[in-house]
C-alpha cells in the first residue's frame, strides 16, 4: 500500500525534483506564462503559490524563506542585468507579483491544457500562468439541476353512485275550504251491550 506517498516523483530523485521546482518557479515569475508537461505543472503549482503567499507578506522573514526555497542570489561576478540573477526575480516577486494578489486568498495560478503533445514521447502539455491584475478565474458552468420528478396526476376518484331516495309518503288529498273549516268528526267507538247482572 502506498500510504503517505503524496506527490509525483517525475522520474527524478529528491534533489533533482527540488531543482526542477525552483527552475519552473523562477521561469514562471520571469515570464508569467510557461509551457511544461501537465504533470510538472500540477506539481509546480502549490510550490509557486506558497512563494506568492510569502511575497504577499513582504516582510524580511518572508523574503528569507523565499530565498531558502529558490536558492541564494547570484554571486558578484554575475552582472545585475543578467536574467539569471535571482535578485531580479526576488524583486519582481516582492514588488510586483506579491502586491498584485494582496486581496486574493490563494489561487494565483491557472493551468490550461494544450491539445499539442510533446514531441518525442507524446507527453501531455499545459500552460502554467499567473493571473493578471484584477482577473478572476473562469468559473465552470454550474451543473444542470437534476430533473424534477414527473408527478402524474392521480386518476380521478370514481363518482359515488347516488344513494336511493326514500319513498315519500303519499300526498294527502286536496281538501276544500269548507271541509277544512268543518273537519269530519270521527265515529265514536262501539260499546258492547250491557251484560245482565248475575242472579
PAZA-497698 format. One line per 2 residues: number of its first residue (from 0); their letters; for each residue z, y, x of N, C-alpha, C. Coordinates in nm, 4 decimals, always signed. Last residue first. Layout:
! PAZA-497698
NUM = a = Z,Y,X,Z,Y,X,Z,Y,X ~ ...
This chain:
! PAZA-497698
198 = xx = +3.8667,-1.3524,-12.7752,+3.9546,-1.3748,-12.8910,+4.0872,-1.4289,-12.8463 ~ +3.7404,-1.0818,-12.5788,+3.7712,-1.2245,-12.5968,+3.8709,-1.2434,-12.7077
196 = xx = +3.5121,-0.8421,-12.7050,+3.6407,-0.8797,-12.6414,+3.6720,-1.0263,-12.6646 ~ +3.1611,-0.8566,-12.6370,+3.2765,-0.8568,-12.7312,+3.4020,-0.8969,-12.6590
194 = xx = +2.9986,-0.6269,-12.4146,+3.0379,-0.7654,-12.4450,+3.1558,-0.7647,-12.5414 ~ +2.7420,-0.3932,-12.4722,+2.8856,-0.4233,-12.4531,+2.9161,-0.5694,-12.4911
192 = xx = +2.4349,-0.4282,-12.2907,+2.5095,-0.4206,-12.4178,+2.6560,-0.4571,-12.3949 ~ +2.3827,-0.2313,-11.9898,+2.3868,-0.3597,-12.0607,+2.4651,-0.3489,-12.1917
190 = xx = +2.1757,+0.0534,-11.9696,+2.3115,-0.0007,-11.9652,+2.3121,-0.1347,-12.0378 ~ +1.9155,+0.1739,-11.7671,+1.9551,+0.0975,-11.8883,+2.0951,+0.0419,-11.8686
188 = xx = +1.9199,+0.5024,-11.6400,+1.9203,+0.3573,-11.6197,+1.9702,+0.2861,-11.7455 ~ +1.6988,+0.7467,-11.7703,+1.8350,+0.7022,-11.7431,+1.8328,+0.5515,-11.7239
186 = xx = +1.4037,+0.8686,-11.6057,+1.4702,+0.7980,-11.7172,+1.6070,+0.7488,-11.6747 ~ +1.3863,+1.1978,-11.4676,+1.3753,+1.0533,-11.4510,+1.4491,+0.9819,-11.5629
184 = xx = +1.1984,+1.4556,-11.5979,+1.3344,+1.4018,-11.5842,+1.3210,+1.2519,-11.5672 ~ +0.9556,+1.6525,-11.4322,+0.9902,+1.5444,-11.5249,+1.1293,+1.4909,-11.4944
182 = xx = +0.9975,+2.0059,-11.4038,+0.9765,+1.8753,-11.3422,+1.0168,+1.7650,-11.4378 ~ +0.8609,+2.2694,-11.4900,+0.9402,+2.1726,-11.5649,+0.9193,+2.0355,-11.5047
180 = xx = +0.7165,+2.3955,-11.2841,+0.8270,+2.4687,-11.3482,+0.9168,+2.3721,-11.4242 ~ +0.5275,+2.2069,-11.2130,+0.6217,+2.2473,-11.1102,+0.7395,+2.3195,-11.1733
178 = xx = +0.3850,+2.1921,-11.4453,+0.4622,+2.0744,-11.4066,+0.5647,+2.1111,-11.2993 ~ +0.2715,+2.4447,-11.4375,+0.3603,+2.4107,-11.5490,+0.4457,+2.2898,-11.5128
176 = xx = +0.1091,+2.4340,-11.2111,+0.2216,+2.5273,-11.2118,+0.3198,+2.4914,-11.3219 ~ +0.0336,+2.0920,-11.1215,+0.0011,+2.2220,-11.1808,+0.1256,+2.3078,-11.1803
174 = xx = -0.0017,+1.9166,-10.8154,+0.0677,+1.9422,-10.9435,+0.0304,+2.0790,-10.9936 ~ -0.1752,+1.6677,-10.6374,-0.1617,+1.8097,-10.6712,-0.0946,+1.8244,-10.8078
172 = xx = +0.0051,+1.4061,-10.4919,-0.0989,+1.4538,-10.5830,-0.0724,+1.5987,-10.6182 ~ +0.0722,+1.3953,-10.1381,+0.1140,+1.3950,-10.2807,+0.0047,+1.4529,-10.3692
170 = xx = -0.0990,+1.1866,-9.9068,-0.0715,+1.3229,-9.9560,-0.0280,+1.3168,-10.1005 ~ +0.0575,+0.9159,-9.7484,-0.0447,+0.9669,-9.8422,-0.0036,+1.1034,-9.8961
168 = xx = +0.1562,+0.9720,-9.4096,+0.1842,+0.9267,-9.5475,+0.0808,+0.9850,-9.6424 ~ -0.0587,+0.8851,-9.1349,+0.0136,+0.9879,-9.2117,+0.0428,+0.9342,-9.3514
166 = xx = -0.0170,+0.6570,-8.8759,-0.0825,+0.6884,-9.0034,+0.0044,+0.7860,-9.0821 ~ -0.0184,+0.7756,-8.5425,+0.0500,+0.7103,-8.6559,-0.0138,+0.7549,-8.7875
164 = xx = -0.2928,+0.7201,-8.3239,-0.2216,+0.8176,-8.4075,-0.1469,+0.7431,-8.5182 ~ -0.2836,+0.5681,-8.0063,-0.3159,+0.5572,-8.1503,-0.2283,+0.6528,-8.2313
162 = xx = -0.3756,+0.7764,-7.7291,-0.2745,+0.6942,-7.7978,-0.3103,+0.6846,-7.9458 ~ -0.6798,+0.7514,-7.5488,-0.5950,+0.8254,-7.6431,-0.4990,+0.7307,-7.7144
160 = xx = -0.6573,+0.6274,-7.2144,-0.7123,+0.6128,-7.3499,-0.6218,+0.6879,-7.4470 ~ -0.6602,+0.8496,-6.9347,-0.5931,+0.7507,-7.0201,-0.6578,+0.7475,-7.1594
158 = xx = -0.9148,+0.8579,-6.6941,-0.8502,+0.9290,-6.8057,-0.7852,+0.8266,-6.8971 ~ -0.8548,+0.7606,-6.3614,-0.9156,+0.7305,-6.4924,-0.8392,+0.8023,-6.6024
156 = xx = -0.8747,+1.0140,-6.1110,-0.7922,+0.9160,-6.1835,-0.8569,+0.8874,-6.3184 ~ -1.1462,+1.0315,-5.8846,-1.0698,+1.0881,-5.9967,-0.9937,+0.9784,-6.0713
154 = xx = -1.0874,+0.9329,-5.5464,-1.1629,+0.9178,-5.6717,-1.0801,+0.9718,-5.7881 ~ -1.0083,+1.1909,-5.3104,-0.9743,+1.0653,-5.3786,-1.0538,+1.0541,-5.5087
152 = xx = -1.2416,+1.3102,-5.0753,-1.1648,+1.3381,-5.1976,-1.1318,+1.2059,-5.2660 ~ -1.1906,+1.2479,-4.7354,-1.2708,+1.2243,-4.8549,-1.1829,+1.2476,-4.9768
150 = xx = -1.1850,+1.4146,-4.4494,-1.0974,+1.3848,-4.5628,-1.1872,+1.3683,-4.6847 ~ -1.2349,+1.3474,-4.1221,-1.3031,+1.3663,-4.2503,-1.2114,+1.3222,-4.3638
148 = xx = -1.0520,+1.5253,-3.8796,-1.0780,+1.4009,-3.9528,-1.1424,+1.4312,-4.0872 ~ -1.2263,+1.7483,-3.6666,-1.1238,+1.7275,-3.7696,-1.1541,+1.5980,-3.8441
146 = xx = -1.2953,+1.6796,-3.3266,-1.3410,+1.6979,-3.4640,-1.2297,+1.6677,-3.5627 ~ -1.1280,+1.8679,-3.0789,-1.1543,+1.7377,-3.1399,-1.1988,+1.7574,-3.2838
144 = xx = -1.2983,+2.1462,-2.9333,-1.1839,+2.0856,-3.0024,-1.2241,+1.9530,-3.0664 ~ -1.4521,+2.1312,-2.6162,-1.4666,+2.1467,-2.7606,-1.3479,+2.0817,-2.8306
142 = xx = -1.2883,+2.2809,-2.3385,-1.3458,+2.1643,-2.4062,-1.3500,+2.1866,-2.5564 ~ -1.3937,+2.5939,-2.2159,-1.2881,+2.5153,-2.2791,-1.3510,+2.3952,-2.3490
140 = xx = -1.5714,+2.6180,-1.9181,-1.5719,+2.6290,-2.0624,-1.4643,+2.5393,-2.1220 ~ -1.3896,+2.7343,-1.6380,-1.4725,+2.6344,-1.7042,-1.4637,+2.6536,-1.8539
138 = xx = -1.3995,+3.0544,-1.5072,-1.3237,+2.9561,-1.5842,-1.4214,+2.8586,-1.6481 ~ -1.4439,+3.1694,-1.1906,-1.5142,+3.1353,-1.3142,-1.4366,+3.0264,-1.3849
136 = xx = -1.1925,+3.3836,-1.0626,-1.2646,+3.2567,-1.0610,-1.3306,+3.2328,-1.1953 ~ -1.2567,+3.7298,-1.0166,-1.1768,+3.6211,-1.0721,-1.2608,+3.4950,-1.0694
134 = xx = -1.2451,+4.0015,-0.7903,-1.3196,+3.8921,-0.8534,-1.2217,+3.7881,-0.9057 ~ -1.1224,+4.2003,-0.6441,-1.1258,+4.2137,-0.7896,-1.1969,+4.1021,-0.8622
132 = xx = -1.3172,+4.1273,-0.3615,-1.2102,+4.2105,-0.4203,-1.2281,+4.2254,-0.5711 ~ -1.4242,+3.7776,-0.3697,-1.4460,+3.9193,-0.3427,-1.3313,+4.0011,-0.4027
130 = xx = -1.2864,+3.4800,-0.2267,-1.3206,+3.5613,-0.3425,-1.3373,+3.7064,-0.3007 ~ -1.4422,+3.2928,+0.0331,-1.3324,+3.3753,-0.0143,-1.3779,+3.4535,-0.1365
128 = xx = -1.5813,+2.9587,+0.0288,-1.5925,+3.1053,+0.0358,-1.4650,+3.1709,-0.0144 ~ -1.7681,+2.6944,+0.1161,-1.6277,+2.7339,+0.1083,-1.6268,+2.8841,+0.1288
126 = xx = -2.0230,+2.4984,-0.0242,-1.9827,+2.6289,+0.0262,-1.8310,+2.6402,+0.0127 ~ -2.1020,+2.1620,+0.0807,-2.0484,+2.2590,-0.0152,-2.0267,+2.3914,+0.0558
124 = xx = -2.2563,+1.8341,+0.0891,-2.2197,+1.9632,+0.1465,-2.1739,+2.0575,+0.0367 ~ -2.2417,+1.4865,+0.1590,-2.2400,+1.5938,+0.0587,-2.1929,+1.7233,+0.1231
122 = xx = -2.4563,+1.3361,+0.4061,-2.3250,+1.3717,+0.3532,-2.3336,+1.4860,+0.2534 ~ -2.6767,+1.2215,+0.5313,-2.6818,+1.2458,+0.3864,-2.5474,+1.2785,+0.3264
120 = xx = -2.6925,+1.1929,+0.8005,-2.6169,+1.0903,+0.7286,-2.6162,+1.1136,+0.5782 ~ -2.9369,+1.3657,+0.8472,-2.8805,+1.2648,+0.9359,-2.8078,+1.1581,+0.8576
118 = xx = -2.8457,+1.6616,+0.6743,-2.9465,+1.5814,+0.7432,-2.8776,+1.4807,+0.8346 ~ -2.6547,+1.6676,+0.3798,-2.6619,+1.6936,+0.5231,-2.7670,+1.6040,+0.5863
116 = xx = -2.8193,+1.7600,+0.0730,-2.7365,+1.6705,+0.1530,-2.7526,+1.7058,+0.3005 ~ -2.8105,+2.0141,-0.1676,-2.8702,+1.9627,-0.0451,-2.7706,+1.8740,+0.0283
114 = xx = -2.6559,+2.1081,-0.3706,-2.7336,+1.9883,-0.4019,-2.8012,+1.9325,-0.2776 ~ -2.3127,+2.1959,-0.3166,-2.4563,+2.2196,-0.2950,-2.5319,+2.0909,-0.3274
112 = xx = -2.0240,+2.3248,-0.4825,-2.1014,+2.2113,-0.4326,-2.2492,+2.2503,-0.4198 ~ -1.7982,+2.5562,-0.3817,-1.9182,+2.5408,-0.4648,-2.0012,+2.4278,-0.4058
110 = xx = -1.4722,+2.6569,-0.3870,-1.5616,+2.5538,-0.3340,-1.6770,+2.5378,-0.4323 ~ -1.2934,+2.9477,-0.3038,-1.3731,+2.8759,-0.4031,-1.4589,+2.7746,-0.3296
108 = xx = -0.9712,+3.1051,-0.2569,-1.0988,+3.0498,-0.2120,-1.1671,+2.9758,-0.3258 ~ -0.7287,+3.1801,-0.3543,-0.8082,+3.2836,-0.2884,-0.9472,+3.2341,-0.2495
106 = xx = -0.4990,+3.0817,-0.5037,-0.6373,+3.0622,-0.5471,-0.7296,+3.1663,-0.4874 ~ -0.2158,+3.3117,-0.5397,-0.2839,+3.1886,-0.4994,-0.4256,+3.1810,-0.5516
104 = xx = -0.1639,+3.5520,-0.7224,-0.0704,+3.4453,-0.6803,-0.1425,+3.3148,-0.6492 ~ -0.2679,+3.8683,-0.6325,-0.3172,+3.7382,-0.6809,-0.2246,+3.6273,-0.6327
102 = xx = -0.2137,+4.1103,-0.5258,-0.1752,+4.0897,-0.6660,-0.2166,+3.9534,-0.7195 ~ -0.3170,+4.0827,-0.2663,-0.1740,+4.1117,-0.2855,-0.1300,+4.0790,-0.4278
100 = xx = -0.5675,+4.0308,-0.1627,-0.5099,+3.9336,-0.2568,-0.3619,+3.9594,-0.2845 ~ -0.6266,+4.2320,+0.0140,-0.7192,+4.2081,-0.0966,-0.6560,+4.1204,-0.2048
98 = xx = -0.4374,+4.2204,+0.2185,-0.4211,+4.3206,+0.1115,-0.5143,+4.2997,-0.0068 ~ -0.5657,+3.9939,+0.3626,-0.4324,+3.9868,+0.3013,-0.4123,+4.0901,+0.1917
96 = xx = -0.8148,+4.0989,+0.4500,-0.8095,+3.9850,+0.3572,-0.6745,+3.9769,+0.2868 ~ -0.7476,+4.3341,+0.6103,-0.8480,+4.3337,+0.5028,-0.8232,+4.2222,+0.4008
94 = xx = -0.5320,+4.3003,+0.7853,-0.5672,+4.4354,+0.7403,-0.6662,+4.4384,+0.6241 ~ -0.4984,+4.0306,+0.8454,-0.3821,+4.1067,+0.8001,-0.4187,+4.2442,+0.7443
92 = xx = -0.7605,+3.9478,+0.9113,-0.6817,+3.8725,+0.8143,-0.5675,+3.9572,+0.7582 ~ -0.8370,+4.1292,+1.1076,-0.9107,+4.1253,+0.9805,-0.8299,+4.0548,+0.8732
90 = xx = -0.6494,+4.0628,+1.3040,-0.6500,+4.1977,+1.2465,-0.7249,+4.2003,+1.1141 ~ -0.7243,+3.7980,+1.3557,-0.5903,+3.8279,+1.3036,-0.5868,+3.9654,+1.2389
88 = xx = -0.9811,+3.8359,+1.4567,-0.9640,+3.7609,+1.3321,-0.8278,+3.7891,+1.2717 ~ -0.9164,+3.9716,+1.6895,-1.0021,+4.0372,+1.5893,-0.9863,+3.9677,+1.4542
86 = xx = -0.7707,+3.7787,+1.8233,-0.7031,+3.9024,+1.7818,-0.7848,+3.9757,+1.6759 ~ -0.9444,+3.5837,+1.9023,-0.8635,+3.5567,+1.7851,-0.7932,+3.6814,+1.7345
84 = xx = -1.2662,+3.6279,+2.0048,-1.1316,+3.6795,+2.0226,-1.0522,+3.6596,+1.8943 ~ -1.5254,+3.5603,+1.9665,-1.4321,+3.4509,+1.9828,-1.2884,+3.4988,+1.9959
82 = xx = -1.6742,+3.7897,+1.9634,-1.6430,+3.7268,+1.8353,-1.5384,+3.6182,+1.8487 ~ -1.5748,+4.0585,+2.1712,-1.6264,+3.9221,+2.1616,-1.5815,+3.8602,+2.0294
80 = xx = -1.4612,+4.2984,+2.2165,-1.5615,+4.2928,+2.1098,-1.6196,+4.1537,+2.0920 ~ -1.2887,+4.2547,+2.4298,-1.2318,+4.2770,+2.2968,-1.3341,+4.2667,+2.1852
78 = xx = -1.3766,+3.9773,+2.6445,-1.3984,+4.1163,+2.6022,-1.3445,+4.1371,+2.4617 ~ -1.1513,+3.7828,+2.8183,-1.2444,+3.7872,+2.7060,-1.2569,+3.9312,+2.6599
76 = xx = -0.9524,+3.8059,+3.0050,-1.0908,+3.8069,+3.0548,-1.1937,+3.8082,+2.9425 ~ -0.7092,+3.7902,+2.8720,-0.7604,+3.9232,+2.9045,-0.9058,+3.9205,+2.9493
74 = xx = -0.7400,+3.5330,+2.6116,-0.6828,+3.5936,+2.7316,-0.7568,+3.7221,+2.7665 ~ -0.7016,+3.5385,+2.2509,-0.7741,+3.5081,+2.3749,-0.7128,+3.5831,+2.4922
72 = xx = -0.3965,+3.4461,+2.0789,-0.5139,+3.5305,+2.1034,-0.5758,+3.4987,+2.2392 ~ -0.3120,+3.0985,+2.0035,-0.2824,+3.2320,+2.0568,-0.4094,+3.3140,+2.0739
70 = xx = -0.3641,+2.9392,+1.6826,-0.3744,+2.9419,+1.8282,-0.3534,+3.0832,+1.8792 ~ -0.3176,+2.9229,+1.4159,-0.4558,+2.9452,+1.4589,-0.4723,+2.9383,+1.6101
68 = xx = -0.0423,+2.8763,+1.3991,-0.1352,+2.7830,+1.3335,-0.2790,+2.7997,+1.3818 ~ +0.0751,+3.0815,+1.5409,+0.1121,+2.9440,+1.5748,+0.0153,+2.8443,+1.5137
66 = xx = -0.0311,+3.2997,+1.4065,-0.0752,+3.2746,+1.5447,-0.0415,+3.1317,+1.5850 ~ +0.1158,+3.2746,+1.1689,-0.0301,+3.2570,+1.1651,-0.0827,+3.2284,+1.3051
64 = xx = +0.3715,+3.3311,+1.2662,+0.3440,+3.1995,+1.2080,+0.1938,+3.1728,+1.2010 ~ +0.3374,+3.5949,+1.3461,+0.3652,+3.4939,+1.4487,+0.3413,+3.3525,+1.3949
62 = xx = +0.3010,+3.7148,+1.0969,+0.1935,+3.7213,+1.1968,+0.2146,+3.6142,+1.3046 ~ +0.5475,+3.6735,+0.9790,+0.4295,+3.6082,+0.9220,+0.3152,+3.6074,+1.0224
60 = xx = +0.7022,+3.8391,+1.1447,+0.7283,+3.6952,+1.1411,+0.6081,+3.6194,+1.0854 ~ +0.5975,+4.0873,+1.0808,+0.5807,+4.0361,+1.2165,+0.6034,+3.8852,+1.2203
58 = xx = +0.4326,+4.0827,+0.7571,+0.5460,+4.1045,+0.8462,+0.5154,+4.0490,+0.9850 ~ +0.2456,+4.0389,+0.5539,+0.2213,+4.1433,+0.6519,+0.3348,+4.1696,+0.7481
56 = xx = +0.2104,+3.8903,+0.3195,+0.3425,+3.9474,+0.3502,+0.3305,+4.0586,+0.4533 ~ -0.0521,+3.8074,+0.3314,-0.0140,+3.8990,+0.2238,+0.1210,+3.9636,+0.2520
54 = xx = -0.0502,+3.6203,+0.5335,-0.1075,+3.7523,+0.5617,-0.0735,+3.8533,+0.4521 ~ +0.0549,+3.4004,+0.4002,+0.1345,+3.4642,+0.5056,+0.0821,+3.6046,+0.5342
52 = xx = -0.1643,+3.3526,+0.2349,-0.0348,+3.3844,+0.1737,+0.0581,+3.4487,+0.2767 ~ -0.3530,+3.2844,+0.4250,-0.3713,+3.4092,+0.3491,-0.2405,+3.4488,+0.2816
50 = xx = -0.2489,+3.0401,+0.5119,-0.2597,+3.1511,+0.6056,-0.2755,+3.2839,+0.5322 ~ -0.2754,+2.8905,+0.2775,-0.1409,+2.9162,+0.3302,-0.1433,+3.0317,+0.4298
48 = xx = -0.5521,+2.8800,+0.2574,-0.4773,+2.9567,+0.1570,-0.3335,+2.9806,+0.2010 ~ -0.6259,+2.7163,+0.4722,-0.6666,+2.8572,+0.4699,-0.5800,+2.9371,+0.3727
46 = xx = -0.5144,+2.4719,+0.3908,-0.4797,+2.5289,+0.5208,-0.5095,+2.6791,+0.5220 ~ -0.6408,+2.4198,+0.1455,-0.4978,+2.4518,+0.1481,-0.4527,+2.5131,+0.2801
44 = xx = -0.9207,+2.3959,+0.2565,-0.8800,+2.4942,+0.1552,-0.7294,+2.5213,+0.1542 ~ -0.9755,+2.1871,+0.4205,-0.9510,+2.3183,+0.4813,-0.8950,+2.4183,+0.3807
42 = xx = -1.0230,+1.9738,+0.2474,-0.9086,+1.9671,+0.3369,-0.8743,+2.1044,+0.3938 ~ -1.2520,+2.0558,+0.1146,-1.1321,+2.0268,+0.0352,-1.0069,+2.0173,+0.1230
40 = xx = -1.4262,+2.0776,+0.3315,-1.3917,+2.1968,+0.2541,-1.2649,+2.1740,+0.1730 ~ -1.4499,+1.8122,+0.4105,-1.3865,+1.9087,+0.5011,-1.3447,+2.0343,+0.4257
38 = xx = -1.5827,+1.7131,+0.1832,-1.4513,+1.6612,+0.2186,-1.3776,+1.7563,+0.3120 ~ -1.8260,+1.8506,+0.1870,-1.7355,+1.8667,+0.0732,-1.5942,+1.8203,+0.1082
36 = xx = -1.9073,+2.0088,+0.4976,-1.9105,+1.8948,+0.4063,-1.8054,+1.9149,+0.2973 ~ -2.0044,+2.3573,+0.4831,-1.9479,+2.2403,+0.5503,-1.9574,+2.1225,+0.4543
34 = xx = -2.0716,+2.6903,+0.5223,-2.1228,+2.5643,+0.4669,-2.0631,+2.4515,+0.5499 ~ -1.8792,+2.9826,+0.4371,-1.9325,+2.8857,+0.5328,-1.9852,+2.7657,+0.4560
32 = xx = -1.7807,+3.3113,+0.4145,-1.8501,+3.2029,+0.3434,-1.9110,+3.1100,+0.4467 ~ -1.6543,+3.4859,+0.5794,-1.6104,+3.4828,+0.4391,-1.6878,+3.3834,+0.3539
30 = xx = -1.6774,+3.5068,+0.8521,-1.7995,+3.5221,+0.7721,-1.7722,+3.5285,+0.6219 ~ -1.4077,+3.5009,+0.9481,-1.5088,+3.5862,+1.0110,-1.6255,+3.6124,+0.9164
28 = xx = -1.2705,+3.3198,+0.7924,-1.2222,+3.4581,+0.7955,-1.3275,+3.5516,+0.8552 ~ -1.4266,+3.0927,+0.8509,-1.4217,+3.1437,+0.7139,-1.3726,+3.2881,+0.7114
26 = xx = -1.3765,+3.0600,+1.1219,-1.5129,+3.0912,+1.0789,-1.5146,+3.1445,+0.9354 ~ -1.1032,+3.0007,+1.1096,-1.1490,+3.1191,+1.1828,-1.2888,+3.1583,+1.1383
24 = xx = -1.1066,+2.7613,+0.9597,-1.0370,+2.8799,+0.9088,-1.0864,+3.0061,+0.9780 ~ -1.2518,+2.5867,+1.1248,-1.3034,+2.6193,+0.9920,-1.2381,+2.7464,+0.9375
22 = xx = -1.0795,+2.5828,+1.3485,-1.2161,+2.6341,+1.3612,-1.2741,+2.6725,+1.2256 ~ -0.8463,+2.4674,+1.2376,-0.8433,+2.6007,+1.2978,-0.9831,+2.6615,+1.3035
20 = xx = -0.9439,+2.2180,+1.1586,-0.8942,+2.3111,+1.0567,-0.8886,+2.4537,+1.1110 ~ -1.0086,+2.1111,+1.4142,-1.1131,+2.1298,+1.3125,-1.0688,+2.2298,+1.2066
18 = xx = -0.7590,+2.0942,+1.5324,-0.8582,+2.1852,+1.5892,-0.9706,+2.2127,+1.4893 ~ -0.6512,+1.8971,+1.3638,-0.5877,+2.0282,+1.3717,-0.6857,+2.1322,+1.4266
16 = xx = -0.8174,+1.6802,+1.4217,-0.8158,+1.7369,+1.2856,-0.7564,+1.8775,+1.2861 ~ -0.7430,+1.6392,+1.6881,-0.8813,+1.6775,+1.6575,-0.8906,+1.7364,+1.5171
14 = xx = -0.4799,+1.5621,+1.6602,-0.5090,+1.6865,+1.7318,-0.6506,+1.7343,+1.7046 ~ -0.5100,+1.3197,+1.5094,-0.4349,+1.4331,+1.4571,-0.4711,+1.5636,+1.5272
12 = xx = -0.8544,+1.1976,+1.5144,-0.7107,+1.1825,+1.5329,-0.6422,+1.3135,+1.4949 ~ -1.1071,+1.1478,+1.2608,-1.0524,+1.2149,+1.3788,-0.9056,+1.1791,+1.3939
10 = xx = -1.2258,+1.0880,+1.0149,-1.2761,+1.0224,+1.1356,-1.2232,+1.0825,+1.2644 ~ -1.0842,+1.2103,+0.8138,-1.2105,+1.2715,+0.8560,-1.2628,+1.2122,+0.9873
8 = xx = -0.8490,+1.1584,+0.6838,-0.8497,+1.1501,+0.8309,-0.9756,+1.2112,+0.8901 ~ -0.7069,+1.3490,+0.4216,-0.8195,+1.2714,+0.4735,-0.8134,+1.2693,+0.6257
6 = xx = -0.3913,+1.3194,+0.2405,-0.4886,+1.3849,+0.3269,-0.5959,+1.2897,+0.3764 ~ -0.0991,+1.1111,+0.2511,-0.1828,+1.2131,+0.1881,-0.2805,+1.2706,+0.2894
4 = xx = +0.0599,+0.8727,+0.2409,-0.0509,+0.8905,+0.3347,-0.1477,+0.9920,+0.2759 ~ +0.2624,+0.7673,+0.0811,+0.2914,+0.8819,+0.1679,+0.1842,+0.9010,+0.2745
2 = xx = +0.1305,+0.4347,+0.0675,+0.2220,+0.5366,+0.0200,+0.2435,+0.6441,+0.1267 ~ -0.0692,+0.2279,+0.0401,-0.0898,+0.3478,+0.1215,+0.0009,+0.4605,+0.0726
0 = x = +0.0000,-0.1191,+0.0842,+0.0000,+0.0000,+0.0000,+0.0000,+0.1239,+0.0876
